């Protein structure tokens, strides 16, 4: 399942909001935990994409160097 960090973060913020309105500390805490998870997921995805880009650019530079 592909997840969108932005979508997860919006859902988490909504949980925090609902938790505050209803007075549910558990729901608010769960939302905050989900926010942290979503932020970490976004950062890991960015790092992964950058690493793949570097890998591809190195492949292309080595191919050009051998020719």
Chimera marker file (.cmm) of the C-alpha trace (Angstrom):
<marker_set name="trace">
<marker id="1" x="0.000" y="0.000" z="0.000" r="1" g="1" b="0" radius="0.5"/>
<marker id="2" x="1.422" y="3.354" z="-1.041" r="1" g="1" b="0" radius="0.5"/>
<marker id="3" x="0.878" y="6.047" z="1.530" r="1" g="1" b="0" radius="0.5"/>
<marker id="4" x="1.020" y="9.743" z="1.134" r="1" g="1" b="0" radius="0.5"/>
<marker id="5" x="2.830" y="11.462" z="3.985" r="1" g="1" b="0" radius="0.5"/>
<marker id="6" x="0.774" y="14.610" z="3.452" r="1" g="1" b="0" radius="0.5"/>
<marker id="7" x="-2.479" y="12.655" z="3.626" r="1" g="1" b="0" radius="0.5"/>
<marker id="8" x="-1.350" y="10.857" z="6.782" r="1" g="1" b="0" radius="0.5"/>
<marker id="9" x="-0.325" y="14.150" z="8.326" r="1" g="1" b="0" radius="0.5"/>
<marker id="10" x="-3.712" y="15.725" z="7.572" r="1" g="1" b="0" radius="0.5"/>
<marker id="11" x="-5.496" y="12.740" z="9.138" r="1" g="1" b="0" radius="0.5"/>
<marker id="12" x="-3.266" y="13.031" z="12.195" r="1" g="1" b="0" radius="0.5"/>
<marker id="13" x="-3.993" y="16.740" z="12.589" r="1" g="1" b="0" radius="0.5"/>
<marker id="14" x="-7.688" y="15.999" z="12.323" r="1" g="1" b="0" radius="0.5"/>
<marker id="15" x="-7.365" y="13.445" z="15.138" r="1" g="1" b="0" radius="0.5"/>
<marker id="16" x="-5.633" y="16.042" z="17.308" r="1" g="1" b="0" radius="0.5"/>
<marker id="17" x="-8.364" y="18.563" z="16.504" r="1" g="1" b="0" radius="0.5"/>
<marker id="18" x="-11.186" y="16.133" z="17.287" r="1" g="1" b="0" radius="0.5"/>
<marker id="19" x="-9.389" y="15.026" z="20.428" r="1" g="1" b="0" radius="0.5"/>
<marker id="20" x="-9.198" y="18.623" z="21.658" r="1" g="1" b="0" radius="0.5"/>
<marker id="21" x="-12.842" y="19.330" z="20.883" r="1" g="1" b="0" radius="0.5"/>
<marker id="22" x="-14.135" y="16.161" z="22.508" r="1" g="1" b="0" radius="0.5"/>
<marker id="23" x="-11.678" y="16.287" z="25.394" r="1" g="1" b="0" radius="0.5"/>
<marker id="24" x="-10.259" y="12.890" z="24.491" r="1" g="1" b="0" radius="0.5"/>
<marker id="25" x="-6.620" y="12.950" z="25.571" r="1" g="1" b="0" radius="0.5"/>
<marker id="26" x="-6.113" y="9.490" z="24.064" r="1" g="1" b="0" radius="0.5"/>
<marker id="27" x="-7.274" y="10.595" z="20.612" r="1" g="1" b="0" radius="0.5"/>
<marker id="28" x="-5.200" y="13.769" z="20.794" r="1" g="1" b="0" radius="0.5"/>
<marker id="29" x="-2.087" y="11.805" z="21.796" r="1" g="1" b="0" radius="0.5"/>
<marker id="30" x="-2.732" y="9.270" z="19.043" r="1" g="1" b="0" radius="0.5"/>
<marker id="31" x="-2.977" y="12.102" z="16.536" r="1" g="1" b="0" radius="0.5"/>
<marker id="32" x="0.310" y="13.581" z="17.709" r="1" g="1" b="0" radius="0.5"/>
<marker id="33" x="1.983" y="10.178" z="17.405" r="1" g="1" b="0" radius="0.5"/>
<marker id="34" x="0.572" y="9.797" z="13.891" r="1" g="1" b="0" radius="0.5"/>
<marker id="35" x="1.900" y="13.267" z="12.998" r="1" g="1" b="0" radius="0.5"/>
<marker id="36" x="5.418" y="12.250" z="13.999" r="1" g="1" b="0" radius="0.5"/>
<marker id="37" x="5.135" y="9.005" z="12.028" r="1" g="1" b="0" radius="0.5"/>
<marker id="38" x="3.935" y="10.893" z="8.947" r="1" g="1" b="0" radius="0.5"/>
<marker id="39" x="6.777" y="13.411" z="9.205" r="1" g="1" b="0" radius="0.5"/>
<marker id="40" x="9.341" y="10.630" z="9.512" r="1" g="1" b="0" radius="0.5"/>
<marker id="41" x="7.762" y="8.804" z="6.553" r="1" g="1" b="0" radius="0.5"/>
<marker id="42" x="7.993" y="11.979" z="4.440" r="1" g="1" b="0" radius="0.5"/>
<marker id="43" x="11.649" y="12.522" z="5.330" r="1" g="1" b="0" radius="0.5"/>
<marker id="44" x="12.569" y="8.882" z="4.646" r="1" g="1" b="0" radius="0.5"/>
<marker id="45" x="10.835" y="9.083" z="1.266" r="1" g="1" b="0" radius="0.5"/>
<marker id="46" x="12.774" y="12.235" z="0.373" r="1" g="1" b="0" radius="0.5"/>
<marker id="47" x="16.067" y="10.598" z="1.365" r="1" g="1" b="0" radius="0.5"/>
<marker id="48" x="15.194" y="7.452" z="-0.610" r="1" g="1" b="0" radius="0.5"/>
<marker id="49" x="14.380" y="9.463" z="-3.745" r="1" g="1" b="0" radius="0.5"/>
<marker id="50" x="17.598" y="11.450" z="-3.439" r="1" g="1" b="0" radius="0.5"/>
<marker id="51" x="19.622" y="8.248" z="-3.008" r="1" g="1" b="0" radius="0.5"/>
<marker id="52" x="18.001" y="6.701" z="-6.076" r="1" g="1" b="0" radius="0.5"/>
<marker id="53" x="18.727" y="9.859" z="-8.048" r="1" g="1" b="0" radius="0.5"/>
<marker id="54" x="22.368" y="9.772" z="-6.991" r="1" g="1" b="0" radius="0.5"/>
<marker id="55" x="22.589" y="6.091" z="-7.896" r="1" g="1" b="0" radius="0.5"/>
<marker id="56" x="21.150" y="6.769" z="-11.350" r="1" g="1" b="0" radius="0.5"/>
<marker id="57" x="23.438" y="9.737" z="-11.952" r="1" g="1" b="0" radius="0.5"/>
<marker id="58" x="26.474" y="7.656" z="-10.957" r="1" g="1" b="0" radius="0.5"/>
<marker id="59" x="25.407" y="4.878" z="-13.333" r="1" g="1" b="0" radius="0.5"/>
<marker id="60" x="25.132" y="7.365" z="-16.183" r="1" g="1" b="0" radius="0.5"/>
<marker id="61" x="28.485" y="9.000" z="-15.404" r="1" g="1" b="0" radius="0.5"/>
<marker id="62" x="30.276" y="5.620" z="-15.298" r="1" g="1" b="0" radius="0.5"/>
<marker id="63" x="28.687" y="4.575" z="-18.604" r="1" g="1" b="0" radius="0.5"/>
<marker id="64" x="29.853" y="7.803" z="-20.236" r="1" g="1" b="0" radius="0.5"/>
<marker id="65" x="33.351" y="7.392" z="-18.797" r="1" g="1" b="0" radius="0.5"/>
<marker id="66" x="33.804" y="3.886" z="-20.217" r="1" g="1" b="0" radius="0.5"/>
<marker id="67" x="32.809" y="4.754" z="-23.773" r="1" g="1" b="0" radius="0.5"/>
<link id1="1" id2="2" r="1" g="1" b="0" radius="0.2"/>
<link id1="2" id2="3" r="1" g="1" b="0" radius="0.2"/>
<link id1="3" id2="4" r="1" g="1" b="0" radius="0.2"/>
<link id1="4" id2="5" r="1" g="1" b="0" radius="0.2"/>
<link id1="5" id2="6" r="1" g="1" b="0" radius="0.2"/>
<link id1="6" id2="7" r="1" g="1" b="0" radius="0.2"/>
<link id1="7" id2="8" r="1" g="1" b="0" radius="0.2"/>
<link id1="8" id2="9" r="1" g="1" b="0" radius="0.2"/>
<link id1="9" id2="10" r="1" g="1" b="0" radius="0.2"/>
<link id1="10" id2="11" r="1" g="1" b="0" radius="0.2"/>
<link id1="11" id2="12" r="1" g="1" b="0" radius="0.2"/>
<link id1="12" id2="13" r="1" g="1" b="0" radius="0.2"/>
<link id1="13" id2="14" r="1" g="1" b="0" radius="0.2"/>
<link id1="14" id2="15" r="1" g="1" b="0" radius="0.2"/>
<link id1="15" id2="16" r="1" g="1" b="0" radius="0.2"/>
<link id1="16" id2="17" r="1" g="1" b="0" radius="0.2"/>
<link id1="17" id2="18" r="1" g="1" b="0" radius="0.2"/>
<link id1="18" id2="19" r="1" g="1" b="0" radius="0.2"/>
<link id1="19" id2="20" r="1" g="1" b="0" radius="0.2"/>
<link id1="20" id2="21" r="1" g="1" b="0" radius="0.2"/>
<link id1="21" id2="22" r="1" g="1" b="0" radius="0.2"/>
<link id1="22" id2="23" r="1" g="1" b="0" radius="0.2"/>
<link id1="23" id2="24" r="1" g="1" b="0" radius="0.2"/>
<link id1="24" id2="25" r="1" g="1" b="0" radius="0.2"/>
<link id1="25" id2="26" r="1" g="1" b="0" radius="0.2"/>
<link id1="26" id2="27" r="1" g="1" b="0" radius="0.2"/>
<link id1="27" id2="28" r="1" g="1" b="0" radius="0.2"/>
<link id1="28" id2="29" r="1" g="1" b="0" radius="0.2"/>
<link id1="29" id2="30" r="1" g="1" b="0" radius="0.2"/>
<link id1="30" id2="31" r="1" g="1" b="0" radius="0.2"/>
<link id1="31" id2="32" r="1" g="1" b="0" radius="0.2"/>
<link id1="32" id2="33" r="1" g="1" b="0" radius="0.2"/>
<link id1="33" id2="34" r="1" g="1" b="0" radius="0.2"/>
<link id1="34" id2="35" r="1" g="1" b="0" radius="0.2"/>
<link id1="35" id2="36" r="1" g="1" b="0" radius="0.2"/>
<link id1="36" id2="37" r="1" g="1" b="0" radius="0.2"/>
<link id1="37" id2="38" r="1" g="1" b="0" radius="0.2"/>
<link id1="38" id2="39" r="1" g="1" b="0" radius="0.2"/>
<link id1="39" id2="40" r="1" g="1" b="0" radius="0.2"/>
<link id1="40" id2="41" r="1" g="1" b="0" radius="0.2"/>
<link id1="41" id2="42" r="1" g="1" b="0" radius="0.2"/>
<link id1="42" id2="43" r="1" g="1" b="0" radius="0.2"/>
<link id1="43" id2="44" r="1" g="1" b="0" radius="0.2"/>
<link id1="44" id2="45" r="1" g="1" b="0" radius="0.2"/>
<link id1="45" id2="46" r="1" g="1" b="0" radius="0.2"/>
<link id1="46" id2="47" r="1" g="1" b="0" radius="0.2"/>
<link id1="47" id2="48" r="1" g="1" b="0" radius="0.2"/>
<link id1="48" id2="49" r="1" g="1" b="0" radius="0.2"/>
<link id1="49" id2="50" r="1" g="1" b="0" radius="0.2"/>
<link id1="50" id2="51" r="1" g="1" b="0" radius="0.2"/>
<link id1="51" id2="52" r="1" g="1" b="0" radius="0.2"/>
<link id1="52" id2="53" r="1" g="1" b="0" radius="0.2"/>
<link id1="53" id2="54" r="1" g="1" b="0" radius="0.2"/>
<link id1="54" id2="55" r="1" g="1" b="0" radius="0.2"/>
<link id1="55" id2="56" r="1" g="1" b="0" radius="0.2"/>
<link id1="56" id2="57" r="1" g="1" b="0" radius="0.2"/>
<link id1="57" id2="58" r="1" g="1" b="0" radius="0.2"/>
<link id1="58" id2="59" r="1" g="1" b="0" radius="0.2"/>
<link id1="59" id2="60" r="1" g="1" b="0" radius="0.2"/>
<link id1="60" id2="61" r="1" g="1" b="0" radius="0.2"/>
<link id1="61" id2="62" r="1" g="1" b="0" radius="0.2"/>
<link id1="62" id2="63" r="1" g="1" b="0" radius="0.2"/>
<link id1="63" id2="64" r="1" g="1" b="0" radius="0.2"/>
<link id1="64" id2="65" r="1" g="1" b="0" radius="0.2"/>
<link id1="65" id2="66" r="1" g="1" b="0" radius="0.2"/>
<link id1="66" id2="67" r="1" g="1" b="0" radius="0.2"/>
</marker_set>
